[in-house]
Amino acid sequence: MNSYAKIVLETNRLLLREWQLQDAAAALQIYGDPEVMSWLGQQPHSSTADTQAMIQKIIARSAKDKLGMWAIIEKNSGKLIGQGGLKFLANGPEIEVGYHLGRSHWGKGYATEVAVASVHHGFEQLGLQRIVGVTTPDNLASQRVLEKAGLQYQGMRYYYNHYLRYYTITKAP
């Protein structure tokens, strides 16, 4: 991990930090995987250039929005294992909690760790009053993650060119 990357959040097992262009090769292992990308409703990346372009967009969006889908680093290994955090849902105005992990890191509770930390960060550090989450109807694991992070199912909504399960959480008074 580059020591110049700003760490935004830390959990027991993970660091969430700003993306850097040199993350592209490691990120291609995640975003080049057809199974990972099928859950995101996108085609897999075919080259490091595709992944660099994605990272450039994330960096630019984070600078503009003051939110972020940050690189997730596993503390024990120092490896980039995905991305997670907060962003505008379908370009706003609602704020969405999100997470993507490489397939070898599914089922370890990492997504829940990221979602819980991101919701807490949104409420406590960013002053948000409400956070939403969306997932495909057949992604039961992601639905469980959102529920464990305290979000409640509100029905189906159309975002990102798909009908998705829509969840919300409001900051406790």
N, C-alpha and C positions, 0 to 999 in steps of 0.2 A: 504494500500500500504506500502510495506517495504521501509523505508527511505534510505536504502542502495542502492536501484536500481537507476542507473544513468539515469536522464532524458535527452533525446537526443533532443527532439523537444517539443515545446509547441505552441498550437493554442488557440483561444478564448475559446474553450470548451473542449479541449483534451490535455492530456500529452502522449507523446510517450517515453517509457522508455525501458531499457534493460529488457529482460525476466529473470525470476528466476524460479528455479524448483518448488517453492511453489505456482506458478501460475497454476500448472497443474489442480487442481480441478476446478477452475473457467474457465480455457480454455476448459476443457472437455465439459462444457455446450455449447460451440460454436462448437468445432470440433467433438462432438458426435452427432450433429444434421445432419440427412441425407440430409435435404434440403440445408444447408450451404455447405456441402461437395459435393453435386451434381454439384454445380457451380465450384468447384475446381477440378472436375474429379477424386475424390478420395472416398474411403470408409470411413464412419464415424468411429471415434475412439470408441472402445468398453470399454476402461478402462483408469483410470488415468495413468497407466504405459505407454499406447500408447502415451498419451499427454506429459508425461515427456520425452519420447524418442524424440518426435518432438522438444520440448523445448531444450533438450541437443544438438540436431543437429543445431538449430538456434543459440544458444550461441556459439558453436564451429565455425560455419560458420562466424558469426559476428566478432569474434576475429581474424579470418584468413583474411577475406576480407576487414575489416574496413567499411563495409556497414552494413545494418541491416534491418530485418523485426521486428520492435519493438512492444512491448505490447502496446495496445491503452487503456488508462485509461480515463474514463469520469470524468471530474473535479468535477461536481456537486455531483455525487454519490460515487466517488472513486472506481467504479467498472471497472474490466477488461472487455472490450467489443469487443476486436478483436486484430488484428495485422496489421501493415502497415509499409511501408518504401521503401527501395531500396535494391535490390539484383542482382546478376548476372542472366541474362536470360538464363535458361536452361544450367547453368554452364559456361556461358560467351561466348564471351567477352563483350557483350552489357549489360548495366545496366537497369534493369526493375523497374518501380514503381508498387507497389502492395498494396492491402488492402483486408482484410477479416473481416467481422463484424458478430456478433451474430444477428440472425434474428430479435430480438426485437429492434435492433438499425438500421435496414434498413429504408431508406426513410427520414432520419433526416439530411442529408447533411454531415454526418461524413466522409464518404468515400471521398467526394470531398475535405473536409478540410484536410484530411490526404494526399491525392494525391498532392494538391497544395503546402502544407508545405514540402513534401518530394522532389518534383521537385525543389523548391526554395533552400532547403538544399543541394541537389546534385550539383546545379550550383554554389551557393554562398559559401558554406562551404567546399565542396569536390572537387571543380574545374572541375566537369564533363562538357563536351561539348555537350553531347547528352544523352537523356534518352528515353527508349521505354516502351510500355505497350502492353499487350495482353489480350484478352478476348474472350470468346466463342461467336459465331455469334448470339446466341439467348439471350445473357445477355445485353439487351438494357440499363439497369441501369448502368452497368459498362462502357459501351460505352460512355454514357453521362458524367460519372465521368471523364474519360480520356480526353474527349473533353473540359470539363470545366477547367481542369488542363492545357489546352493549347496543348495537343497532337493532331496530325492529322493522320487520317486513311491513311495507305499506301498500304493496300491489305491484302490478306490472306497469312499466313505462317504456317509452321508445327513446333510446339513446344510442349513439354510435352505430346507427343503421340496423339495430336489432331491438326486439322486445326483450327487456331485461327485468329481473327482480330488483325492486327498489327498496332500499332500507334507509332509515334515518335515526339519528340520535341528537337530542337537544341537551345543552349544558344544564346541569342541575342548578337551581337557584341558590 
